[in-house]
Each structure stands twice: as C-alpha cells, then as structure tokens.
Amino acid sequence: MENIPHSRPTIGQEEVAAVVSVLQSGQLSQGEHVLNFEKALASLIGVVGAAAVSSGTAALHLALLAMEIGEGDEVVIPSFVCPALLNAIRYVRAVPVLADINPETFNMDVPDLKKRLTGKTKAVIVPHMFGLPADIREIVSLGVPVIEDCAQSLGSHYEGSPTGSFGVLSVFSFYATKVICTGEGGMIASGGSQLLGKIRDLRDYDEKDDGRLRYNYKLTDLQAALGLAQLRKLPALIGRRRAIAGRYHEFFQEHLLSMPVCPSDREHIYYRYIIRTERLLKLLDAGRDAGIAYRRPVFKPLHHYLKMTGYPQTDAAFLRTVSLPIYPSLLDTEVKTIIHHLQSILK
C-alpha cells in the first residue's frame, strides 16, 4: 500500500465551488467557462489565443493536422518521453524520428537533433521535460517548425519568456496530476490565428457545411471551471514545488548525490524531481516496501518500443534515474519521511 503516492492532485474549496457553480448553472458542455479558460491561458503565455481540447494527446493530434503533416512526413521527438507524442504522429500517418537527450537536463539534445533532420522533416516536437525548459531558442533557430510540448512546464520560463511562447504551436495537458488539472483535458496555444481557426474547426464535428473528417475533442465547462480555479493558484502551486525541491537539494548536496541541472537562463518548476543512482532497482523495491512511490521518470523510452538502438544517453537515464514524489499537496511530514528513507537506502 502506498502511504505516499508518487503524484496526486491538489484540490481545494475554490475548485469545488467552481465545479458546483457550473453544475447548478445547467451549462455543462463547452461554453463560457471554456472560452474564459482559453483567454486566461493565452494571456499567461503571451500569445494570440488558445483552443481547449479533451486531452494533451488530442492537442498533439490537432496540432499536427493543423500544420498539414501527414503520410511520409517526418516529425522529430525525443526518445525519453511518454508514448503520447509517438501516438499522435502515428494518428496522422507521419514518420516518427527519435533523438537522444542531453544527459544534464534530460531534454532533447540539440547536436543529436541536428543529425536527425532531413528534407522530409516537417516539425520538431520539443517537450520541456519534468518542468525544465529545453534549449528552445536554439532549436527554433534551426528553421524547422516547432511544436512545444508544455505538458510538464506550465509556468516555467526560458530567458524570461514563458515556455509555450516560442513555437509555431504549443500544447498543454491538464491530466489529474499535471501542473494544473481538469481531470482530463488539454490546450493548444498559438501566435497565429489561422492555425487556431483550423484547430477550433477540427475539434468539433457538429453543424458543419461539409463532410470533412473532424473529431469530438471538446473540453467541458465543468473541466474549464476547475482549470480556471487551478490557474489562479499557479504561482502558489509552483512555489510549493520549488520549496520541496529546495529540501531535496539540501539533502542531496549533503550526501554528494547527483541532482538535476538547471542552467542559469531558465526557471525550473519541478514538475518532477529526478535523481541519478546506481541503485535504481534497490530504491524502487525499498520504496515499495516502505509505502513510498518512487518511479522511473519515463516508463520505457520510445526506441525500446520501436526496437531501435543508438540512444546511449536515453538508455543511461532509463537505467539510472528515479523520480521522487513532489507535488503541492505533499506534506512537510511526508517530505521528511521521504528524506529519512532515502538516507537509510542511499548512504
């Protein structure tokens, strides 16, 4: 039994009241709250607009469709990431091209990315892994259209600008344990109104003048009301994550263990706290016995699914990294329990 789960939502009375208000209104599906949620996120990121959808995967899918990426086109993604990116590329029958990671930041490695680009490359999807911005300025400068995946980085900054403001499109996820949550849900933001128009058309199939293939990818007002309440708390939610990370930093510095690297030109929100250890399996087993959920930060690299080789830094991260519990509702007493347990295992 897990006494301290790896992740859990942070829900307060404000969120409960917001959802109850929508229930009492009788307008449950996509409506005014969705529109307000879109405006609030676009304003936060500093872009023209945003379109809310039913999941982060739906956001990736519609982003690729809006950019007219299809069969035979190549899309570069890192291998050290969840399968949602791979699935979205497969949805449009494009070709996934995998890149290795920078071992210091766990984000896409720019020199390796450059080697993967060809005349067929139509986009690069750049996740800001674990809340730490990727080398987004350098990647954008390569001249290939960039989709930023901000599922784990909402509220982080690169060179003073919000992640999500650099790419042609940016996508967000609001799954139950993301930076902010709507249960399930996602968003696509853009500085271009033409792409947003395509996305808004594609997310809803009803009452259209033609028979073009469209999708039921709408967000509900119930979810949007929850999201708006969470978005208002974003600074406090990130502040709590950073406070817990500070406690972990102090412990790992004292014990001379390897910690995340955050370059000085960017701000980490610590969606995940990753450590390197040669005792991965021992730590996972010990956590299970103690009721503390340590996890691999990525369940399985994408190149393992695709039976590919040639990703040494991704393989090293898979074999030697652990994700510790870190979320705003994690209590100080639970943080203390985790640190004491790590001290007993890693000494």
C-alpha positions as CSV (number, residue, x, y, z in Angstrom):
1,M,0.0,0.0,0.0
2,E,1.3,3.5,-0.9
3,N,1.2,5.8,2.1
4,I,3.0,8.5,0.0
5,P,1.9,8.3,-3.7
6,H,4.2,9.5,-6.5
7,S,1.6,12.1,-7.6
8,R,-1.8,13.4,-6.5
9,P,-4.0,16.4,-7.4
10,T,-4.1,19.5,-5.2
11,I,-7.7,20.4,-4.9
12,G,-9.2,23.0,-2.5
13,Q,-12.6,24.5,-1.8
14,E,-12.2,27.1,-4.6
15,E,-12.1,24.2,-7.1
16,V,-15.1,22.5,-5.5
17,A,-17.1,25.7,-5.5
18,A,-16.3,26.4,-9.2
19,V,-17.4,23.0,-10.3
20,V,-20.6,23.2,-8.2
21,S,-21.4,26.5,-9.7
22,V,-21.3,25.0,-13.2
23,L,-23.4,22.1,-12.1
24,Q,-26.0,24.5,-10.8
25,S,-26.0,26.5,-14.0
26,G,-27.1,23.7,-16.2
27,Q,-24.5,24.6,-18.9
28,L,-22.1,21.6,-18.6
29,S,-20.6,21.2,-22.0
30,Q,-18.3,23.6,-23.9
31,G,-19.4,27.2,-23.2
32,E,-18.4,30.4,-21.5
33,H,-16.0,28.8,-19.0
34,V,-14.1,27.1,-21.8
35,L,-13.7,30.5,-23.6
36,N,-12.5,32.2,-20.4
37,F,-10.1,29.4,-19.7
38,E,-8.6,29.7,-23.2
39,K,-8.3,33.5,-22.8
40,A,-6.6,33.2,-19.4
41,L,-4.0,30.7,-20.6
42,A,-3.3,32.6,-23.8
43,S,-2.7,35.7,-21.7
44,L,-0.4,33.9,-19.3
45,I,1.7,32.6,-22.2
46,G,1.6,35.8,-24.1
47,V,0.1,34.5,-27.4
48,V,-2.8,35.4,-29.7
49,G,-5.1,32.7,-28.5
50,A,-5.7,29.1,-27.4
51,A,-8.1,26.3,-28.1
52,A,-9.2,23.9,-25.3
53,V,-9.5,20.2,-26.1
54,S,-10.2,16.9,-24.3
55,S,-6.6,15.8,-23.7
56,G,-3.0,16.5,-24.2
57,T,-2.9,13.8,-26.9
58,A,-5.8,15.4,-28.7
59,A,-3.9,18.7,-28.6
60,L,-0.9,17.0,-30.2
61,H,-3.1,15.3,-32.8
62,L,-4.8,18.6,-33.8
63,A,-1.6,20.5,-33.9
64,L,-0.1,18.1,-36.5
65,L,-3.3,18.2,-38.5
66,A,-3.5,22.0,-38.5
67,M,0.1,22.1,-39.8
68,E,-1.0,19.6,-42.5
69,I,1.5,17.0,-41.5
70,G,0.6,13.6,-42.9
71,E,1.8,10.4,-44.5
72,G,5.5,10.2,-45.2
73,D,6.3,13.5,-43.3
74,E,9.0,13.2,-40.6
75,V,8.5,14.6,-37.1
76,V,11.4,14.5,-34.6
77,I,10.7,13.8,-31.0
78,P,13.0,12.7,-28.1
79,S,13.0,9.0,-27.1
80,F,12.9,9.8,-23.4
81,V,9.3,10.8,-23.3
82,C,5.8,9.2,-22.8
83,P,4.1,7.5,-25.8
84,A,1.6,10.3,-26.4
85,L,3.9,12.0,-28.9
86,L,4.5,8.8,-30.8
87,N,0.8,8.0,-30.9
88,A,-0.1,11.5,-32.2
89,I,2.4,11.1,-35.0
90,R,1.0,7.7,-35.9
91,Y,-2.5,9.1,-35.9
92,V,-1.6,11.3,-38.9
93,R,0.5,8.5,-40.6
94,A,3.7,10.6,-40.3
95,V,7.1,9.1,-39.6
96,P,8.5,9.4,-36.0
97,V,12.2,10.2,-35.9
98,L,13.7,9.8,-32.4
99,A,16.5,12.0,-31.0
100,D,18.7,11.4,-27.9
101,I,18.7,13.6,-24.8
102,N,21.1,15.9,-23.1
103,P,22.3,13.9,-20.0
104,E,22.4,17.0,-17.8
105,T,18.9,18.3,-18.4
106,F,17.0,15.2,-19.8
107,N,15.7,17.4,-22.6
108,M,16.3,16.9,-26.4
109,D,20.0,17.1,-27.3
110,V,20.4,19.8,-29.9
111,P,23.6,18.3,-31.6
112,D,21.8,14.9,-31.9
113,L,18.6,16.6,-33.2
114,K,20.6,18.3,-36.0
115,K,21.8,14.9,-37.2
116,R,18.2,13.7,-37.4
117,L,16.9,16.5,-39.6
118,T,16.3,15.7,-43.3
119,G,14.4,17.2,-46.3
120,K,11.3,15.3,-45.1
121,T,11.3,16.8,-41.6
122,K,8.1,18.8,-41.2
123,A,8.2,19.5,-37.5
124,V,10.0,19.0,-34.2
125,I,8.0,18.4,-31.0
126,V,10.0,19.7,-28.1
127,P,8.9,18.6,-24.6
128,H,10.2,20.7,-21.7
129,M,10.8,17.6,-19.6
130,F,10.0,17.5,-15.9
131,G,9.4,21.2,-15.7
132,L,12.8,22.3,-17.0
133,P,12.7,24.3,-20.3
134,A,14.6,22.7,-23.2
135,D,17.1,24.6,-25.4
136,I,14.1,26.1,-27.2
137,R,15.7,29.2,-28.7
138,E,18.5,27.2,-30.3
139,I,16.0,24.6,-31.6
140,V,13.7,27.3,-33.1
141,S,16.7,28.8,-34.8
142,L,17.2,25.6,-36.9
143,G,14.4,26.7,-39.1
144,V,12.1,23.7,-38.7
145,P,8.6,24.4,-37.4
146,V,8.5,23.7,-33.6
147,I,5.6,22.4,-31.5
148,E,6.3,23.0,-27.8
149,D,5.0,20.3,-25.5
150,C,4.4,22.1,-22.2
151,A,2.5,19.3,-20.5
152,Q,5.1,19.4,-17.7
153,S,6.3,23.0,-17.9
154,L,3.3,25.4,-17.5
155,G,4.6,28.4,-15.6
156,S,8.3,27.9,-16.4
157,H,10.4,30.4,-18.3
158,Y,13.3,30.4,-20.7
159,E,15.4,33.7,-20.9
160,G,12.5,35.4,-19.2
161,S,9.8,34.3,-21.6
162,P,7.1,31.6,-20.8
163,T,7.5,28.2,-22.3
164,G,4.8,27.9,-24.9
165,S,5.6,31.3,-26.4
166,F,8.4,30.1,-28.8
167,G,6.9,27.5,-31.1
168,V,4.5,27.7,-34.0
169,L,2.1,25.9,-31.7
170,S,2.3,24.8,-28.1
171,V,0.3,22.1,-26.4
172,F,-0.6,21.6,-22.8
173,S,-2.1,18.7,-20.7
174,F,-4.4,19.1,-17.7
175,Y,-4.5,15.4,-16.6
176,A,-5.3,14.8,-13.0
177,T,-1.7,15.1,-11.7
178,K,-0.3,17.7,-14.1
179,V,0.8,21.2,-13.1
180,I,-2.8,22.2,-13.1
181,C,-5.6,19.7,-13.6
182,T,-9.0,19.4,-15.1
183,G,-9.2,15.6,-14.6
184,E,-8.6,15.1,-18.3
185,G,-8.1,17.9,-20.8
186,G,-5.6,19.9,-22.9
187,M,-5.0,23.2,-24.7
188,I,-3.3,24.3,-27.9
189,A,-1.9,27.9,-27.9
190,S,-0.5,29.9,-30.8
191,G,0.5,33.3,-32.0
192,G,-1.2,32.5,-35.3
193,S,-5.0,33.0,-35.7
194,Q,-5.1,30.9,-38.9
195,L,-3.8,27.7,-37.2
196,L,-6.1,28.3,-34.2
197,G,-9.1,28.6,-36.6
198,K,-8.2,25.2,-38.2
199,I,-7.9,23.6,-34.7
200,R,-11.2,25.0,-33.5
201,D,-12.9,23.7,-36.6
202,L,-11.4,20.2,-36.2
203,R,-12.2,19.7,-32.5
204,D,-16.0,19.7,-33.1
205,Y,-17.8,17.8,-35.9
206,D,-21.4,19.1,-35.4
207,E,-23.2,21.6,-37.6
208,K,-20.7,21.9,-40.4
209,D,-21.3,22.7,-44.0
210,D,-19.1,20.0,-45.4
211,G,-18.3,16.3,-44.6
212,R,-14.7,16.7,-43.8
213,L,-13.3,14.4,-41.1
214,R,-13.5,16.1,-37.7
215,Y,-13.3,15.0,-34.1
216,N,-15.1,15.1,-30.8
217,Y,-12.2,16.7,-28.9
218,K,-14.1,19.4,-26.9
219,L,-13.5,20.4,-23.3
220,T,-16.5,20.8,-21.0
221,D,-17.4,23.8,-18.9
222,L,-17.1,21.6,-15.8
223,Q,-13.5,20.9,-16.6
224,A,-12.7,24.5,-17.6
225,A,-14.1,25.9,-14.3
226,L,-11.8,23.5,-12.4
227,G,-8.9,24.6,-14.7
228,L,-9.6,28.3,-14.1
229,A,-9.6,27.9,-10.4
230,Q,-6.3,26.0,-10.6
231,L,-4.7,28.5,-13.0
232,R,-5.4,31.3,-10.4
233,K,-3.4,29.3,-7.9
234,L,-0.5,28.6,-10.3
235,P,2.1,30.8,-8.6
236,A,1.4,29.2,-5.3
237,L,1.4,25.7,-6.7
238,I,4.8,26.3,-8.3
239,G,6.1,28.0,-5.2
240,R,5.3,24.9,-3.2
241,R,7.0,22.6,-5.7
242,R,10.2,24.7,-5.5
243,A,10.1,24.7,-1.7
244,I,10.0,20.9,-1.7
245,A,12.8,20.8,-4.3
246,G,14.8,23.0,-2.0
247,R,14.5,20.4,0.8
248,Y,15.6,17.7,-1.6
249,H,18.5,19.9,-2.9
250,E,19.8,20.3,0.7
251,F,19.8,16.6,1.3
252,F,21.4,15.6,-1.9
253,Q,24.2,18.2,-1.6
254,E,24.9,16.9,1.8
255,H,25.2,13.3,0.6
256,L,27.1,14.3,-2.6
257,L,24.4,12.7,-4.9
258,S,23.6,13.7,-8.4
259,M,20.8,16.2,-8.8
260,P,19.0,17.9,-11.7
261,V,21.0,20.6,-13.6
262,C,19.1,23.8,-14.2
263,P,21.0,26.3,-16.5
264,S,21.0,29.9,-15.3
265,D,19.0,31.2,-18.3
266,R,15.8,29.2,-17.4
267,E,13.5,28.6,-14.5
268,H,12.6,25.1,-13.3
269,I,9.1,24.4,-11.9
270,Y,10.0,20.9,-10.6
271,Y,7.0,19.0,-12.1
272,R,9.3,16.1,-11.4
273,Y,12.4,15.8,-9.2
274,I,14.8,13.4,-10.8
275,I,18.0,11.9,-9.3
276,R,20.6,9.6,-10.7
277,T,21.5,6.5,-8.8
278,E,23.4,3.2,-9.5
279,R,20.9,1.6,-7.1
280,L,17.7,2.1,-9.2
281,L,16.1,-1.3,-8.6
282,K,17.0,-1.3,-4.9
283,L,15.5,2.1,-4.4
284,L,12.3,1.2,-6.3
285,D,11.9,-2.0,-4.2
286,A,12.7,-0.3,-0.9
287,G,10.2,2.4,-1.7
288,R,7.5,-0.2,-2.4
289,D,8.2,-1.9,0.9
290,A,8.1,1.4,2.8
291,G,4.9,2.6,1.1
292,I,6.7,5.4,-0.8
293,A,6.1,5.5,-4.5
294,Y,9.4,6.2,-6.3
295,R,9.0,5.8,-10.1
296,R,11.1,5.7,-13.3
297,P,10.5,9.2,-14.8
298,V,9.7,7.6,-18.1
299,F,8.2,4.1,-18.0
300,K,10.0,3.0,-21.2
301,P,11.9,5.0,-23.8
302,L,10.3,5.1,-27.2
303,H,13.2,3.5,-29.0
304,H,12.6,0.4,-26.9
305,Y,9.1,0.2,-28.2
306,L,10.4,0.6,-31.8
307,K,13.2,-1.9,-31.3
308,M,15.8,0.7,-32.2
309,T,19.4,1.3,-30.9
310,G,21.7,4.3,-30.9
311,Y,20.4,6.3,-28.0
312,P,23.1,6.0,-25.3
313,Q,22.1,8.9,-23.1
314,T,18.5,7.9,-23.1
315,D,19.5,4.4,-22.1
316,A,21.7,5.7,-19.3
317,A,18.8,7.8,-18.0
318,F,16.4,4.9,-18.2
319,L,18.8,2.7,-16.2
320,R,19.9,5.2,-13.6
321,T,17.2,7.8,-12.8
322,V,14.4,7.9,-10.3
323,S,11.5,10.3,-9.9
324,L,10.7,11.3,-6.3
325,P,7.3,12.4,-5.0
326,I,6.9,16.2,-5.5
327,Y,3.6,18.0,-5.7
328,P,1.9,20.9,-3.9
329,S,-0.2,18.7,-1.6
330,L,2.8,16.7,-0.4
331,L,3.0,17.5,3.4
332,D,6.2,18.6,5.2
333,T,6.0,15.5,7.3
334,E,5.8,13.4,4.1
335,V,8.9,15.2,2.7
336,K,10.7,14.4,5.9
337,T,9.7,10.8,5.7
338,I,11.0,10.5,2.2
339,I,14.3,12.1,3.0
340,H,14.8,9.9,6.0
341,H,14.0,6.9,3.9
342,L,16.5,7.9,1.2
343,Q,19.1,8.5,3.8
344,S,18.7,4.9,5.0
345,I,18.9,3.5,1.5
346,L,21.5,5.6,-0.3
347,K,24.0,6.1,2.5
